[in-house]
Amino acid sequence: MTHHNTALLVMDVQNAIVSRVDDPGYLPRLAGAVAAAREAGIPVLHVVIGFRAGHPEAHPRNKSFGALPTGAFTADDPGAAIHPDLTPRPEETVVTKRRVSAFSGSDLELVLRSRGIDHLVLTGIATSGVVLSTLRQAADLDYRLTVLTDACYDPDPEVHQLLTAKVFPRQADAVTIDEWSKTLG
């Protein structure tokens, strides 16, 4: 089975964001999904939130980003770095976004189009943030979508459950890492 048109997106797995994850099994599960993708030859794309010094891209009206401390998620911020358990390989693309969705203020669509990718496998933190926003935008852009439910994390388990069980399946295949890995053989 070929997966040449598929990419695994690992989204917002940055130190400052991971520090709020209270599930000790989350990072090992996500690392397992990344390992399975690499083994199957599926490109892994890392999506991060990032701003220039002084945050010229963050509008004061933006509830998520307008009130960030000076220096947060800039090149000098250790909290902005991708968590060491999921360090990108040298050949893996890192895409920087400026808003919640992986597509907002980033060149993600250009990268995907250049590589002929039309199927996105979504993972990341938080389920109700980057995963939801990216899924909605990607669905409107006609991408085929898979969400790895246990490779997504939300601080509110009830919200995570609602999204993965009732909302995401309308536009994506919502499956576990294990279920997805079995399709890669």
Backbone as a printed PyTorch tensor [residue, N CA C, xyz], in Angstrom:
tensor([[[  0.8450,  -1.1960,   0.0000],
         [  0.0000,   0.0000,   0.0000],
         [  0.8850,   1.2530,   0.0000]],

        [[  0.6120,   2.1610,  -0.9260],
         [  1.4560,   3.3620,  -0.9850],
         [  0.8090,   4.5050,  -0.2150]],

        [[  1.6550,   5.3020,   0.3520],
         [  1.1910,   6.4440,   1.1450],
         [  1.8770,   7.7100,   0.6700]],

        [[  2.2570,   7.7270,  -0.6260],
         [  3.0770,   8.8440,  -1.1190],
         [  2.3420,  10.1870,  -1.0830]],

        [[  1.0070,  10.1490,  -1.0000],
         [  0.2730,  11.4170,  -0.9810],
         [ -0.1990,  11.7810,   0.4260]],

        [[  0.3400,  11.0960,   1.4370],
         [ -0.0740,  11.2930,   2.8270],
         [  1.0430,  11.9600,   3.6180]],

        [[  0.6760,  12.8250,   4.5730],
         [  1.6580,  13.3860,   5.5150],
         [  1.0720,  13.3470,   6.9160]],

        [[  1.9510,  13.0920,   7.8870],
         [  1.5780,  13.1650,   9.2980],
         [  1.9360,  14.5610,   9.7960]],

        [[  0.9630,  15.2710,  10.3610],
         [  1.2160,  16.5950,  10.9250],
         [  1.2890,  16.5020,  12.4400]],

        [[  2.4180,  16.9380,  12.9880],
         [  2.6210,  16.9820,  14.4350],
         [  2.5580,  18.4620,  14.8160]],

        [[  1.4730,  18.8520,  15.4980],
         [  1.1670,  20.2730,  15.6320],
         [  1.2420,  20.7840,  17.0710]],

        [[  1.9910,  21.8690,  17.2340],
         [  2.0840,  22.6090,  18.5080],
         [  2.6710,  21.7840,  19.6500]],

        [[  3.5550,  20.8430,  19.3240],
         [  4.1850,  20.0350,  20.3720],
         [  5.4750,  20.7590,  20.8030]],

        [[  5.2500,  21.9310,  21.3880],
         [  6.3240,  22.8310,  21.7990],
         [  6.4110,  22.8490,  23.3250]],

        [[  7.6140,  23.0780,  23.8430],
         [  7.8530,  22.9550,  25.2860],
         [  6.8160,  23.6700,  26.1550]],

        [[  6.4960,  24.9240,  25.8360],
         [  5.5730,  25.6930,  26.6770],
         [  4.1650,  25.0980,  26.6520]],

        [[  3.8110,  24.4490,  25.5510],
         [  2.4710,  23.8570,  25.3970],
         [  2.4460,  22.4680,  26.0320]],

        [[  3.5040,  21.6890,  25.7900],
         [  3.6050,  20.3400,  26.3670],
         [  3.6120,  20.4070,  27.8960]],

        [[  4.1500,  21.5000,  28.4500],
         [  4.2400,  21.6240,  29.9200],
         [  2.8660,  21.6030,  30.5750]],

        [[  1.8100,  21.8400,  29.7960],
         [  0.4550,  21.8390,  30.3490],
         [ -0.2650,  20.4960,  30.1580]],

        [[  0.4180,  19.5370,  29.5460],
         [ -0.1930,  18.2140,  29.3090],
         [ -0.0510,  17.3790,  30.5750]],

        [[ -1.1930,  16.8930,  31.1090],
         [ -1.1080,  16.1030,  32.3470],
         [ -1.3350,  14.6110,  32.1250]],

        [[ -1.1280,  14.1560,  30.8920],
         [ -1.2230,  12.7330,  30.5800],
         [  0.1840,  12.2260,  30.2740]],

        [[  0.7940,  11.4670,  31.2200],
         [  2.1790,  11.0140,  31.0210],
         [  2.3440,  10.0830,  29.8230]],

        [[  1.2700,   9.4840,  29.3530],
         [  1.3610,   8.5870,  28.2030],
         [  1.2800,   9.2990,  26.8670]],

        [[  0.9590,  10.6000,  26.8870],
         [  0.7090,  11.2980,  25.6190],
         [  1.9330,  11.3540,  24.7000]],

        [[  3.0510,  11.8770,  25.1980],
         [  4.2360,  12.0160,  24.3380],
         [  4.7500,  10.6730,  23.8150]],

        [[  4.8230,   9.6290,  24.6690],
         [  5.2370,   8.3270,  24.1280],
         [  4.3020,   7.8030,  23.0300]],

        [[  2.9880,   8.0100,  23.2000],
         [  2.0440,   7.5830,  22.1410],
         [  2.3110,   8.3450,  20.8490]],

        [[  2.4480,   9.6670,  20.9700],
         [  2.6830,  10.5000,  19.7970],
         [  4.0050,  10.1190,  19.1230]],

        [[  5.0420,   9.8860,  19.9230],
         [  6.3390,   9.4650,  19.3750],
         [  6.1890,   8.1340,  18.6270]],

        [[  5.3280,   7.2530,  19.1280],
         [  5.0600,   5.9820,  18.4510],
         [  4.4010,   6.1910,  17.0940]],

        [[  3.4810,   7.1490,  17.0150],
         [  2.8180,   7.4600,  15.7410],
         [  3.8350,   8.0150,  14.7410]],

        [[  4.7180,   8.8850,  15.2240],
         [  5.7620,   9.4540,  14.3630],
         [  6.6890,   8.3480,  13.8650]],

        [[  7.0720,   7.4420,  14.7500],
         [  7.9360,   6.3190,  14.3580],
         [  7.2570,   5.4470,  13.3010]],

        [[  5.9530,   5.2020,  13.4640],
         [  5.2050,   4.3870,  12.4940],
         [  5.1650,   5.0770,  11.1280]],

        [[  4.9630,   6.3910,  11.1250],
         [  4.9400,   7.1440,   9.8650],
         [  6.3030,   7.0690,   9.1820]],

        [[  7.3610,   7.3090,   9.9470],
         [  8.7200,   7.2690,   9.3780],
         [  9.0160,   5.8920,   8.8010]],

        [[  8.6360,   4.8610,   9.5430],
         [  8.8500,   3.4750,   9.1040],
         [  8.1370,   3.1920,   7.7820]],

        [[  6.9420,   3.7860,   7.6260],
         [  6.1380,   3.5600,   6.4180],
         [  6.5100,   4.5140,   5.2840]],

        [[  7.4770,   5.3980,   5.5300],
         [  7.8840,   6.3460,   4.4960],
         [  6.9270,   7.5130,   4.3290]],

        [[  6.1080,   7.7620,   5.3430],
         [  5.1710,   8.8960,   5.3000],
         [  5.8880,  10.1330,   5.8360]],

        [[  5.8880,  11.2280,   5.0740],
         [  6.5600,  12.4320,   5.5680],
         [  5.9220,  12.9430,   6.8510]],

        [[  6.7810,  13.3870,   7.7780],
         [  6.3260,  13.9800,   9.0290],
         [  6.5740,  15.4770,   8.9230]],

        [[  5.5060,  16.2610,   9.0720],
         [  5.6250,  17.7190,   9.0510],
         [  5.3560,  18.2380,  10.4530]],

        [[  6.2240,  19.0990,  10.9300],
         [  6.0800,  19.6760,  12.2640],
         [  5.5340,  21.0850,  12.1090]],

        [[  4.4360,  21.3750,  12.7920],
         [  3.8160,  22.6980,  12.7180],
         [  3.9560,  23.3540,  14.0860]],

        [[  4.4850,  24.5780,  14.0950],
         [  4.7080,  25.2900,  15.3570],
         [  4.1150,  26.6950,  15.2800]],

        [[  3.7530,  27.2060,  16.4540],
         [  3.3530,  28.6010,  16.5420],
         [  4.6160,  29.4240,  16.7590]],

        [[  4.7490,  30.5120,  16.0400],
         [  5.9460,  31.3280,  16.1920],
         [  5.7070,  32.7570,  15.7590]],

        [[  6.3980,  33.6710,  16.4300],
         [  6.2840,  35.0990,  16.1110],
         [  7.6700,  35.7230,  16.0180]],

        [[  7.7490,  36.8230,  15.2970],
         [  8.9710,  37.6260,  15.2860],
         [  9.0900,  38.3500,  16.6260]],

        [[ 10.3000,  38.8150,  16.9320],
         [ 10.5030,  39.6150,  18.1380],
         [  9.5510,  40.8080,  18.1130]],

        [[  8.9130,  41.0690,  19.2480],
         [  7.9630,  42.1750,  19.3220],
         [  6.5480,  41.8240,  18.8730]],

        [[  6.3710,  40.5880,  18.3670],
         [  5.0430,  40.0860,  17.9680],
         [  4.2810,  40.9920,  17.0040]],

        [[  4.8880,  41.4420,  15.9030],
         [  4.1440,  42.2990,  14.9770],
         [  2.9450,  41.5840,  14.3340]],

        [[  2.9470,  40.2310,  14.3720],
         [  1.8450,  39.4750,  13.7340],
         [  0.6610,  39.2600,  14.6710]],

        [[  0.8280,  39.5530,  15.9640],
         [ -0.2290,  39.2470,  16.9420],
         [ -1.0850,  40.4910,  17.1830]],

        [[ -2.3270,  40.4320,  16.7420],
         [ -3.2370,  41.5660,  16.9070],
         [ -3.7260,  41.6490,  18.3500]],

        [[ -3.7950,  42.8530,  18.9240],
         [ -4.2520,  43.0030,  20.3150],
         [ -5.6540,  42.4400,  20.5640]],

        [[ -6.5090,  42.4150,  19.5320],
         [ -7.8670,  41.8760,  19.7060],
         [ -7.8810,  40.3590,  19.7640]],

        [[ -6.7780,  39.7080,  19.3400],
         [ -6.7470,  38.2540,  19.2930],
         [ -6.6200,  37.7050,  20.7080]],

        [[ -7.6860,  37.0020,  21.1660],
         [ -7.7200,  36.5060,  22.5510],
         [ -6.5920,  35.5210,  22.8470]],

        [[ -6.2080,  34.7270,  21.8610],
         [ -5.1650,  33.7310,  22.0910],
         [ -3.7730,  34.3440,  22.1210]],

        [[ -3.5040,  35.2590,  21.2160],
         [ -2.1310,  35.6930,  21.0030],
         [ -1.8590,  37.1570,  21.3250]],

        [[ -2.9080,  37.9650,  21.4170],
         [ -2.7300,  39.3950,  21.6350],
         [ -2.0990,  39.7410,  22.9700]],

        [[ -2.3070,  38.8870,  23.9720],
         [ -1.8220,  39.1960,  25.3230],
         [ -0.5980,  38.3570,  25.7220]],

        [[  0.0350,  37.7170,  24.7470],
         [  1.2200,  36.9040,  25.0610],
         [  2.3240,  37.7870,  25.6440]],

        [[  3.0770,  37.2570,  26.6110],
         [  4.2170,  38.0200,  27.1350],
         [  5.2290,  38.3180,  26.0270]],

        [[  5.8860,  39.4640,  26.1210],
         [  6.9190,  39.8230,  25.1540],
         [  7.9470,  38.7050,  25.0850]],

        [[  8.2830,  38.3000,  23.8950],
         [  9.2970,  37.2540,  23.7510],
         [  8.7430,  35.8460,  23.6770]],

        [[  7.4720,  35.6580,  24.0470],
         [  6.8980,  34.3090,  23.9940],
         [  6.7810,  33.8360,  22.5410]],

        [[  7.1550,  32.5810,  22.3170],
         [  7.0820,  31.9520,  20.9960],
         [  7.8790,  32.6950,  19.9220]],

        [[  8.9750,  33.3410,  20.3400],
         [  9.9110,  33.9160,  19.3820],
         [ 11.1080,  32.9750,  19.2730]],

        [[ 12.0300,  33.2890,  18.3810],
         [ 13.2010,  32.4390,  18.1550],
         [ 14.0400,  32.2550,  19.4260]],

        [[ 14.0040,  33.2500,  20.3130],
         [ 14.8150,  33.1940,  21.5380],
         [ 14.1180,  32.4800,  22.6940]],

        [[ 12.8660,  32.0700,  22.5040],
         [ 12.0760,  31.4960,  23.5960],
         [ 12.2540,  29.9790,  23.6430]],

        [[ 12.8810,  29.4500,  24.7280],
         [ 13.0330,  27.9880,  24.8240],
         [ 11.6850,  27.2690,  24.8440]],

        [[ 10.6310,  27.9490,  25.3200],
         [  9.2900,  27.3630,  25.3340],
         [  8.7220,  27.1290,  23.9450]],

        [[  9.2740,  27.8240,  22.9500],
         [  8.7870,  27.6800,  21.5770],
         [  9.3990,  26.4740,  20.8750]],

        [[ 10.4710,  25.9270,  21.4480],
         [ 11.1610,  24.8020,  20.8040],
         [ 10.2790,  23.5530,  20.7960]],

        [[ 10.4230,  22.7630,  19.7550],
         [  9.7190,  21.4800,  19.6880],
         [ 10.2640,  20.5840,  20.8010]],

        [[  9.3470,  19.8920,  21.4830],
         [  9.7470,  19.0380,  22.6080],
         [ 10.7950,  18.0170,  22.1520]],

        [[ 11.8460,  17.8090,  22.9680],
         [ 12.9460,  16.9240,  22.5660],
         [ 12.5170,  15.4900,  22.2230]],

        [[ 11.4100,  15.0070,  22.7970],
         [ 10.9380,  13.6530,  22.4630],
         [ 10.4600,  13.5510,  21.0180]],

        [[ 10.2180,  14.6970,  20.3870],
         [  9.6930,  14.6980,  19.0180],
         [ 10.5380,  15.5680,  18.1010]],

        [[ 11.8160,  15.6460,  18.3840],
         [ 12.7200,  16.4620,  17.5690],
         [ 12.6260,  16.0770,  16.0960]],

        [[ 12.4290,  17.0730,  15.2310],
         [ 12.3740,  16.7650,  13.7950],
         [ 13.7150,  16.2310,  13.2960]],

        [[ 13.6410,  15.3200,  12.3540],
         [ 14.8490,  14.8780,  11.6710],
         [ 15.2560,  16.0080,  10.7030]],

        [[ 16.5480,  16.0330,  10.3180],
         [ 17.0160,  17.1230,   9.4480],
         [ 16.2060,  17.2690,   8.1550]],

        [[ 15.7190,  16.1450,   7.6180],
         [ 14.9850,  16.2030,   6.3390],
         [ 13.5020,  16.5430,   6.5220]],

        [[ 13.0340,  16.6510,   7.7660],
         [ 11.6140,  16.9270,   8.0070],
         [ 11.3450,  18.4310,   8.0430]],

        [[ 10.2470,  18.8050,   7.4260],
         [  9.8780,  20.2140,   7.3080],
         [  9.2340,  20.7190,   8.5920]],

        [[  9.6390,  21.9050,   9.0160],
         [  8.9800,  22.5960,  10.1230],
         [  8.2740,  23.8110,   9.5410]],

        [[  6.9770,  23.9000,   9.7840],
         [  6.1490,  24.9960,   9.2720],
         [  5.7710,  25.8790,  10.4540]],

        [[  5.9960,  27.1870,  10.3210],
         [  5.6190,  28.1290,  11.3810],
         [  4.3240,  28.8280,  11.0160]],

        [[  3.3630,  28.7810,  11.9400],
         [  2.0720,  29.4350,  11.7450],
         [  1.9620,  30.6100,  12.7060]],

        [[  1.0250,  31.5080,  12.4420],
         [  0.8520,  32.7170,  13.2540],
         [ -0.4730,  32.7500,  14.0020]],

        [[ -1.3200,  31.7560,  13.7530],
         [ -2.6300,  31.6980,  14.3940],
         [ -2.9050,  30.2570,  14.8040]],

        [[ -4.1580,  29.9540,  15.1640],
         [ -4.4830,  28.6270,  15.6900],
         [ -4.3830,  27.5450,  14.6150]],

        [[ -4.9780,  27.7740,  13.4520],
         [ -4.9380,  26.7730,  12.3850],
         [ -3.5310,  26.6590,  11.8040]],

        [[ -3.1570,  25.4460,  11.4310],
         [ -1.8450,  25.2150,  10.8090],
         [ -1.7020,  25.9660,   9.4900]],

        [[ -2.8220,  26.3480,   8.8830],
         [ -2.7810,  27.0480,   7.5970],
         [ -2.6720,  28.5650,   7.7460]],

        [[ -3.0010,  29.1030,   8.9120],
         [ -3.1110,  30.5600,   9.0730],
         [ -1.7440,  31.2160,   9.2330]],

        [[ -1.4070,  32.0250,   8.2590],
         [ -0.1390,  32.7460,   8.2920],
         [  1.0680,  31.8600,   8.0710]],

        [[  0.8570,  30.6790,   7.4890],
         [  1.9760,  29.7560,   7.2350],
         [  2.0330,  29.4290,   5.7440]],

        [[  3.0930,  28.7220,   5.3520],
         [  3.1940,  28.2610,   3.9650],
         [  2.8600,  26.7670,   3.8560]],

        [[  2.0540,  26.2660,   4.8070],
         [  1.7170,  24.8410,   4.8150],
         [  1.1000,  24.3850,   3.4960]],

        [[  0.1400,  25.1480,   2.9900],
         [ -0.5370,  24.7220,   1.7660],
         [  0.4420,  24.6330,   0.5940]],

        [[  1.3650,  25.5690,   0.5160],
         [  2.3960,  25.5580,  -0.5190],
         [  3.2780,  24.3140,  -0.4010]],

        [[  3.6810,  23.9850,   0.8280],
         [  4.5180,  22.8080,   1.0710],
         [  3.7640,  21.5310,   0.6620]],

        [[  2.4930,  21.4400,   1.0530],
         [  1.6980,  20.2480,   0.7220],
         [  1.5120,  20.1170,  -0.7850]],

        [[  1.1590,  21.2240,  -1.4340],
         [  0.9180,  21.2080,  -2.8750],
         [  2.2110,  20.8430,  -3.6240]],

        [[  3.3310,  21.3750,  -3.1690],
         [  4.6140,  21.1040,  -3.8330],
         [  4.9910,  19.6400,  -3.7410]],

        [[  4.5360,  18.9800,  -2.6920],
         [  4.8730,  17.5640,  -2.5060],
         [  3.7620,  16.6260,  -2.9690]],

        [[  2.6770,  17.1750,  -3.5050],
         [  1.5740,  16.3430,  -3.9950],
         [  0.7970,  15.6560,  -2.8930]],

        [[  0.7950,  16.2520,  -1.7010],
         [  0.1080,  15.6450,  -0.5590],
         [ -1.3470,  16.0920,  -0.5210]],

        [[ -2.2590,  15.1000,  -0.4490],
         [ -3.6780,  15.4530,  -0.3660],
         [ -4.4000,  14.7340,   0.7790]],

        [[ -3.6390,  14.0110,   1.5900],
         [ -4.2120,  13.3100,   2.7460],
         [ -3.3970,  13.6880,   3.9790]],

        [[ -4.0610,  14.3150,   4.9450],
         [ -3.3910,  14.7680,   6.1610],
         [ -3.8080,  13.9070,   7.3390]],

        [[ -2.8180,  13.4810,   8.1180],
         [ -3.0620,  12.7320,   9.3490],
         [ -2.7150,  13.6910,  10.4830]],

        [[ -3.7220,  14.0590,  11.2760],
         [ -3.5750,  15.1360,  12.2500],
         [ -3.3130,  14.6320,  13.6670]],

        [[ -2.3410,  15.2860,  14.3380],
         [ -2.0330,  15.0240,  15.7400],
         [ -1.6700,  16.3590,  16.3740]],

        [[ -1.7650,  16.4470,  17.6950],
         [ -1.2490,  17.6550,  18.3370],
         [ -2.0270,  18.1250,  19.5430]],

        [[ -1.6100,  19.3000,  20.0050],
         [ -2.1400,  19.9140,  21.2190],
         [ -2.6020,  21.3250,  20.8600]],

        [[ -3.8070,  21.6470,  21.0230],
         [ -4.8590,  20.9210,  21.6970],
         [ -5.9290,  20.4880,  20.6830]],

        [[ -6.6710,  19.4570,  21.0780],
         [ -7.7400,  18.9440,  20.2260],
         [ -8.7130,  20.0590,  19.8430]],

        [[ -9.0580,  20.9210,  20.8230],
         [-10.0340,  21.9910,  20.5810],
         [ -9.3860,  23.2370,  19.9860]],

        [[ -8.0440,  23.2120,  19.8220],
         [ -7.3300,  24.3470,  19.2580],
         [ -6.8450,  24.0380,  17.8620]],

        [[ -5.5480,  23.7560,  17.7430],
         [ -4.9410,  23.5530,  16.4300],
         [ -5.5750,  22.3950,  15.6580]],

        [[ -5.9520,  21.3190,  16.3390],
         [ -6.4970,  20.1680,  15.6050],
         [ -7.8550,  20.5180,  14.9940]],

        [[ -8.7340,  21.1030,  15.8020],
         [-10.0630,  21.5010,  15.3080],
         [ -9.9510,  22.5390,  14.1880]],

        [[ -9.1680,  23.5820,  14.4050],
         [ -9.0650,  24.6510,  13.4050],
         [ -8.4410,  24.1510,  12.1030]],

        [[ -7.4180,  23.3200,  12.2150],
         [ -6.7540,  22.7900,  11.0260],
         [ -7.6710,  21.8280,  10.2830]],

        [[ -8.3790,  20.9710,  11.0330],
         [ -9.2960,  20.0240,  10.4060],
         [-10.3750,  20.7480,   9.6040]],

        [[-10.9740,  21.7680,  10.2060],
         [-12.0310,  22.5130,   9.5120],
         [-11.5170,  23.1700,   8.2430]],

        [[-10.3640,  23.8170,   8.3510],
         [ -9.8120,  24.5150,   7.1820],
         [ -9.3790,  23.5200,   6.1130]],

        [[ -8.7450,  22.4330,   6.5280],
         [ -8.2930,  21.4160,   5.5740],
         [ -9.4820,  20.7610,   4.8630]],

        [[-10.5610,  20.5300,   5.5950],
         [-11.7620,  19.9400,   4.9830],
         [-12.3340,  20.8840,   3.9230]],

        [[-12.3410,  22.1750,   4.2320],
         [-12.8260,  23.1620,   3.2600],
         [-11.9060,  23.2670,   2.0440]],

        [[-10.6450,  22.8790,   2.2210],
         [ -9.6800,  22.8830,   1.1140],
         [ -9.6440,  21.5240,   0.3960]],

        [[-10.5730,  20.6180,   0.7820],
         [-10.7530,  19.3240,   0.1200],
         [ -9.6260,  18.3230,   0.3540]],

        [[ -8.9160,  18.4410,   1.4730],
         [ -7.9500,  17.4040,   1.8390],
         [ -8.6900,  16.2080,   2.3960]],

        [[ -8.1380,  15.0120,   2.1580],
         [ -8.6040,  13.8150,   2.8480],
         [ -8.0010,  13.8700,   4.2450]],

        [[ -8.7790,  13.5200,   5.2650],
         [ -8.3310,  13.7280,   6.6380],
         [ -8.4770,  12.4940,   7.5110]],

        [[ -7.4470,  12.2740,   8.3090],
         [ -7.4780,  11.2780,   9.3700],
         [ -7.0370,  11.9840,  10.6400]],

        [[ -7.7280,  11.7320,  11.7450],
         [ -7.2960,  12.2480,  13.0420],
         [ -6.9110,  11.0510,  13.9050]],

        [[ -5.7060,  11.1060,  14.4650],
         [ -5.2980,  10.0610,  15.4080],
         [ -5.7530,  10.5110,  16.7930]],

        [[ -6.8730,   9.9510,  17.2410],
         [ -7.5590,  10.4710,  18.4300],
         [ -6.6870,  10.4570,  19.6810]],

        [[ -5.8690,   9.4040,  19.8400],
         [ -5.0460,   9.3220,  21.0480],
         [ -3.6730,   9.9770,  20.8660]],

        [[ -3.4590,  10.6080,  19.7080],
         [ -2.2600,  11.4200,  19.4780],
         [ -2.6310,  12.9040,  19.5180]],

        [[ -3.8740,  13.1740,  19.9290],
         [ -4.3320,  14.5370,  20.1740],
         [ -4.5790,  14.6530,  21.6710]],

        [[ -4.3870,  15.8480,  22.1900],
         [ -4.5820,  16.0600,  23.6270],
         [ -5.3350,  17.3660,  23.8350]],

        [[ -6.2540,  17.3340,  24.7800],
         [ -6.9430,  18.5590,  25.1740],
         [ -6.9840,  18.6090,  26.6950]],

        [[ -6.7700,  19.7990,  27.2760],
         [ -6.8250,  19.8910,  28.7380],
         [ -8.1960,  19.5240,  29.3020]],

        [[ -9.2320,  19.5880,  28.4510],
         [-10.5790,  19.2170,  28.8820],
         [-10.9580,  17.8890,  28.2280]],

        [[-10.9250,  16.7740,  29.0010],
         [-11.1940,  15.4480,  28.4200],
         [-12.5830,  15.3460,  27.7920]],

        [[-13.5510,  16.0660,  28.3540],
         [-14.9130,  16.0330,  27.8280],
         [-14.9750,  16.6620,  26.4330]],

        [[-14.2720,  17.7590,  26.2460],
         [-14.2070,  18.4320,  24.9490],
         [-13.4840,  17.5280,  23.9420]],

        [[-12.3840,  16.9220,  24.3640],
         [-11.6460,  15.9960,  23.4970],
         [-12.5610,  14.8670,  23.0260]],

        [[-13.3030,  14.2860,  23.9650],
         [-14.2110,  13.1720,  23.6550],
         [-15.3050,  13.6000,  22.6830]],

        [[-15.9140,  14.7480,  22.9430],
         [-16.9820,  15.2620,  22.0810],
         [-16.4770,  15.4820,  20.6510]],

        [[-15.3220,  16.1270,  20.5310],
         [-14.7770,  16.4190,  19.2050],
         [-14.4060,  15.1410,  18.4600]],

        [[-13.6740,  14.2410,  19.1160],
         [-13.1890,  13.0490,  18.4200],
         [-14.3130,  12.0600,  18.1140]],

        [[-15.3480,  12.0390,  18.9600],
         [-16.4370,  11.0700,  18.7570],
         [-17.5620,  11.6080,  17.8840]],

        [[-17.8440,  12.9210,  17.9920],
         [-19.0410,  13.4350,  17.3260],
         [-18.7920,  14.4750,  16.2480]],

        [[-17.7600,  15.3100,  16.4060],
         [-17.5480,  16.3930,  15.4520],
         [-16.5980,  15.9940,  14.3280]],

        [[-15.4160,  15.4940,  14.6810],
         [-14.4140,  15.1580,  13.6700],
         [-14.8770,  14.1120,  12.6610]],

        [[-15.6210,  13.0630,  13.0910],
         [-15.9960,  12.0150,  12.1250],
         [-16.8460,  12.5160,  10.9560]],

        [[-17.4300,  13.7020,  11.0690],
         [-18.1950,  14.2430,   9.9390],
         [-17.2770,  14.6260,   8.7800]],

        [[-16.0120,  14.9180,   9.0910],
         [-15.1050,  15.3960,   8.0450],
         [-13.8060,  14.6040,   7.9520]],

        [[-13.6150,  13.6460,   8.8480],
         [-12.3500,  12.9080,   8.8960],
         [-12.5930,  11.4940,   9.3950]],

        [[-11.6140,  10.6230,   9.1410],
         [-11.5990,   9.3190,   9.7990],
         [-10.9430,   9.5370,  11.1530]],

        [[-11.6690,   9.2830,  12.2300],
         [-11.1210,   9.4330,  13.5790],
         [-10.7830,   8.0540,  14.1020]],

        [[ -9.4780,   7.7660,  14.2000],
         [ -9.0160,   6.4370,  14.5800],
         [ -7.8980,   6.5380,  15.6070]],

        [[ -7.6150,   5.4270,  16.2850],
         [ -6.4980,   5.4180,  17.2300],
         [ -5.1870,   5.2180,  16.4690]],

        [[ -4.0850,   5.5010,  17.1410],
         [ -2.7590,   5.2870,  16.5500],
         [ -2.6230,   3.8230,  16.1290]],

        [[ -3.0590,   2.9320,  16.9970],
         [ -2.9560,   1.4990,  16.7260],
         [ -3.7570,   1.1070,  15.4790]],

        [[ -4.9960,   1.5950,  15.3880],
         [ -5.8350,   1.2930,  14.2180],
         [ -5.1660,   1.8100,  12.9390]],

        [[ -4.6330,   3.0140,  13.0100],
         [ -3.9800,   3.6180,  11.8370],
         [ -2.7230,   2.8510,  11.4660]],

        [[ -1.9100,   2.5050,  12.4540],
         [ -0.6430,   1.7980,  12.2010],
         [ -0.8710,   0.4900,  11.4600]],

        [[ -1.9840,  -0.1860,  11.7820],
         [ -2.2910,  -1.4670,  11.1320],
         [ -2.5710,  -1.2910,   9.6420]],

        [[ -2.9760,  -0.0840,   9.2110],
         [ -3.2500,   0.1510,   7.7940],
         [ -1.9910,   0.4530,   7.0050]],

        [[ -0.8600,   0.6050,   7.7000],
         [  0.3680,   1.0400,   7.0340],
         [  1.1770,  -0.0950,   6.4380]],

        [[  0.8260,  -1.3310,   6.8060],
         [  1.6440,  -2.4830,   6.4250],
         [  1.8270,  -2.7450,   4.9940]]])
